[in-house]
Amino acid sequence: MLDDNTLPLVPAGDRRKDPQPYAYFLEELKGKLFWEAMDTNCSQFLYLVLERRKPEVTQMIFSEVKDQICILMSDRCGSNVVEKLYEVCNEQQMDQLVFSITANVDLLMAVCLHSRGSKSMKKFLQCLVTPDQISHMISIFLGITVPLVNHEIGVGVIRHCLHIFPAKQTQILDVIADNLFEIATWKTGCLLLGDVLGSKVYPLESQQRIVSEIIANVHRLCVTRYGCHVARDVLCFKIQDGVRDIVARLTGTFASLSMNTHASDLVLSLIEKYKEECAPQIINEIICSSDFSRLLLHPDGKDVLEHAKKYSKGAVLKSLNHQIALHSDHSRSPRHGENNPPKSQGTVHKIMNHQVPLHSDQVHSHCHGKNIMPKSQGTGQQILNQQIPDTLTIGLQ
């Protein structure tokens, strides 16, 4: 590697004004530009040389780094060099870079999941100049869209593609719709779907297809942490037909969903946001459910019932209050046989319940609020202290 003493062939302040002294120094780097591009000092030198946009110099650097471009994209110093290289390459050179970057899909995905590599990839995508280059890159990305979307760094690359390639949005969103459940149950995928449904820049047909997939999977989605948020997005963005279809899909399960930590949020949203259209149907189903008494004892179920009381009225509210009062009375009443004495008692049980008579001095002490041990034991106490015959023990067993 080159050290600080070999790099500055001219004063630092004069480098931009007079690049000629670097010519022979660049010759010295021939054959090892790939390695030198990852050196702090040399990467700065190569960046400045590329900035001059000399075709022969660009070709020299390009030819040595193009086959290892993915490695440089993820390197701290090398990424600066290749990002400048994208800007100065001609159409033919960019064609070669496209094929070099997509030659190994696993390596491409590793770049997109790397913090510095993803930044360099976004820069590369912006520098694509022909429809063929864009189509080729997107065709490769379609095969790795799901793992990229479900990664906190990789999702940025997919978002970037959606932003800078409007003509390719439908293709990307179709892949997302095809894999909706897998994407919707991850945090990053959940957030991306929310942005897609809430924005007007995406094709309406793609949004409708995603909503259709959400409805088809709503029962599985609403019981998961992030899937529930995706289902609620349909409510938040007032997709009317979607709301009606969601209610139809969940009909018959609202009571059980009300006792699920995640799904109960969806039930609450339906009751609160659609109190005229959906709430009466949902509340009536809960009132008639055989699980109503369990709802009163479940923390999430109680929240749903409180919301139901708040947003219901008329006959529905009256019926709900009656059902709550009825089941509350049942929960407070003793259960069948709870306080009934046993049908038969063993001998020892009778002895234990035998009242021990108090001596006169004990009665006197109790009357004066004292707690004095008896001087002698009564008949019942003597019986307790006697050894229980074996026959009685066998009878108890």
Buried (B, 14 or more C-beta within 10 A) or exposed (E): EBEEEEBEEBEEEEBEEEBEEBEEBBEEBEEBBBBBBBBEBBBBBBBBBBBEEBEEBBEBBBEBBBEBBBBBBBBEBBBBBBBBBBEBBEEEBBBBBBEBBBEEEEBBBBBBBBEBBBBBBBBBBEBBEEEEBBBBBBEBBBEBBBEBBBBEBBBBBBBBBBEEBEEBBEBBBBBBBEBBBBBBBBEBBBBBBBBBBEEEEBBEEBBBBBBBBBBBBBBEBBBBEBBBBBBBBBBEBEBEEBBBBBBEBBEEBBBBBBBBEBBBBBBBBBBBBBBEEBBBBBBBBBBEBEBBBBBBEBEBBBBBBEBBBEBBEEEBBEBBEEBBEEBEEEEEEEEEEEEEEEEEEBBBEEBEEBEBEEEEEBEEBEEEEEEEEEEEEBEBBEBBEEEBEEEBEEEEE
